[in-house]
């Protein structure tokens, strides 16, 4: 697992004794005098992470201590869970929802006036060119947080029959500067690439080679190489890659050996205050 402020993510090699990533459903029940039950639920269910480590070594302890106390940065925290199968937001991964989840070039129109949580997004390319690109955006960060040297898989199978010339990954540094671009000229198969040195964020995208109208469809950005899995089956649903705030922290000496520490960390998904 990698955790930290984008640009300084650290891999925590010690396996957590417990890792609870259940969302906070926030559902409230109301019972009438007649016994009937009414349920109220918020529109969103923020994810909460609760992690416990035993006998953690000093370098990781020091890092998590500084992170919890916001010693080096007050910005939100990113967590790269190696078990995640799709870092895109649920609606974004399904090609639905708000058009602000994508950044189209001027030659591309999205939605065609029809937009909704359950309505597939339509893409219209009105003019062909050498660089007509559509990018996928993160909801809070400048891009999807990454760690240098980490492998990622990107694919847009919903558009594989469109007039695409390439799948692309745009790598950015912590200062939001573009470092490099990975280009994949076979959009019918997933792109697998390694985050370059200095990378803090990635924005996945596609490049169109001709005009036309298509449904955006499914897309996948995942840690690790899952290309064989994608080609063999259905693309996984989006899980999201939230921005978090640390809300709880415990730090105690490990019983029987004071050189080590038992660490507990609690985080909650936030929707504002991110350091874009």
N, C-alpha and C positions, 0 to 999 in steps of 0.2 A: 504494500500500500504506500502511496505517495501522498503527503499532506503538507500544506503550507500556503503562503501567499504566492500567487503566480509569479514565476521568475526565480523563486527560491524553494521549490518543492523538494522535500527530502523523503527518501525511501526509508520507511520503518521496517526493518528486516525481522524484528521480533514478532512472532505470531501473536495476535491479540487473544487473550483468554476468552473474551466475549466480544462480539461485534453485532450490535443491534441497529438495524437501519430502517426500522418501522416508521411509516409516515404518521403524523399526528392528524387523525381523521377529524377530530373536533366535533363529533356528532353528539347532539343533545336530544334526549327523549323527554316528551311532555305527556303526562297521562291525565286524561279528563276524568271527571267524577263518574262517568259511566264506564270507565275502564279502557276506553280507546286510547291508542298511542299515536302521537304525532312526532315525527322526527325532523329535526333541523340539521342541515349540514352546510358548512361553508363551501364556496366554489373551489377552493384549493385546499390541499392537504400537505402542508410543509413537512419535509422529511426531517427526522431527528436521528442523529447518530450517537450511540453510546458505546464507548470502547474501553476495555480494561486490559492492562498488561501486567504481568508479574515478572519480577526480577529483571527489569529493563536496565540496560547498561547506560553509563553516564552520558555519552555523546547524544543519544536519542532523548534521554531525560532532559538534558539541558535545552535541546532544540524545542521540545514540546512545552517546556516551562516558559521559554521566551515567547512561544506562539500564544499560549493561553493568556499570558500577562500583557500581550501586545507590546512587547519591548521594542521590536524592530519595525512594526507596521501596525496601524490600526485598521487596515483594509480587511475585507472579507477573506475567508479561507477557502481553498479548493482542496478536494479530496479525490484522488484518482484510485478508484477501487478496481483492482485487477480482475474482479469477478463480473464487472459490468460488461454487458454485451452490446449496448448501444448508448453512447453518451449524448445523443440528441434528445431534445425534449419530446415528450410523447406525441403531441400534435405535429410537431415539426417532422419527426421521423415518419409519420403517416402521410405527410404532404397535405396537412390541413391546418386551419386556424389562421391567426393573425399574419398579415403579409409582412409585418416588421421582423419576422423570423428569417427573412432573406434580403439580400442586397442585389438587385438586378442592375445591369448596365442599361443605358438609355434605350437600347434597341429591344429591350425585353419588357413585356407587360405581364403583370401577375393578377390573377383573380378575375379579370374582365368584369368587374363590378359586382361579383357574387362572392361573398366571403362569409364564413361561419365556422364554428368549432367542428361541425360534422360535414362540412362541404369540402370536397377535394379542390385543391388550388390548381387553377389552370395557368399554363405558361404559354405565352404567345411571343415568338421571336419575329419581329417585323422587318428586320434587315440583317443580311449576312455580313460578316466581317472577319478580320483576323483575330479579334479578341472580344468576343461577345460572351461575357461571363455572368454567371449567377452564383452568389456566395451564400452559404448557410451561416447565420449569426448566433452567437450566444446571447442569452437574455440579459446577463449582467456584466460579464467580463468582455474584454476586447475580442476574445476568441475563446475556443475551448482550451482550458489549461492543459499543458503538457510538461513533461520532464525530458531534458536532452538525453538522447540515446534510447528513449522508449519507442517501441514499434507501435504503429497505428494502422488500422484498416479502414479504408473509405470506399463507399460504393453508393451509387444512386440507381438501383435496379428499376425503379419506377420510370426512369428516363432512358433505359438502355436501347429502346427502339426509336428514340427521338434523334434528331440530327445533331448528335454530339461528336465533337472531335477529340475531347480529352476530359479526364477527371483530373482535378488539381487540388493540391494542398498548399496553402499560403502560411508560412511560418513567420511569427512575429516575436520580437524580443520583449523584455519587460517594459521598455519604454514605448511599446506599440509600434516600433519600427519594423518594416518588412525586412526579414533576413534573407529569405530565399523562397523559391516555389518548386514543388515537385509536380511534374507533369507526366501523365499516363495516357498514352495515345490509343489505348484499347479499352474504351469505356464499357464494353460488354463483360468485363471481368473486374474484380475488385483491385484497387490500388493499395499496395502495402508499402509503407515508408517509415523511415526512422527519423525522429525529431532531431534536427541539427544542434550543434553546440550553441548555447545561448538562447535557445527557443523557450518561450514562456507560454505562447498561445498558438493555436492553429485555427484557420478558417478553411473548411472544405468548400469546394466549388466544382462547377462544371463549365465547359466551354462549348458553345454551340457553333455549328458549321453551316447551318442553313436556316431558312425561314420555316415557320409552321406553328401549329398549336397542339399542345400535349397536356395531359394531366401529370402533375408533378410526381405523385406516387411516393413509394417508400424510399428511404435512404438510411444509411448506417455509417456511423463513425464509432469505432470500437478500439479499445486498447488491445495490443497483441495482434497476431496474425490469425484471423478467423476466415480467411478467404475460402478455404476448402469447405468450411461449414456453410458459408453463404451460397456457394455454388451448388451445394447439395440439398439445400432446404429453403424454408421461408426466412426472410430477414427478421431479426428480433425486434420486438417493440422498443420504442425509446424509453430509456430510464431517466434521462437527464443527467446533467453534471452541475449540480447546484452550487451557488455561492453560500457559504456557511458563516455563522458567527459562533464563537466558543461561549457557551453559557454555563459550563460546569467543569471543574478541574479538581482532582485529588492527587496528592503526592505524599506517599508514606514509605518509610524504610521497609525493605523486604524482611520478613521475619527470619531470624537466624543468620542474616548476612547483610550488614549495613552498607556494603558497597553497592548494592542494587536498590532499585525503587519499584514500588507498585504504583502504577499510574492509571488514573481514570480521566477520560475526556468526554464531554458532552457537547454536541454542536446542533444547531438548528438552521434549517434553510431560510435564507433571507431574500427579499425581493427588491431591496433598496439599499443604498449606501455602498454599493460595490464600486471599486476603483476601476471602472470601465476600462 
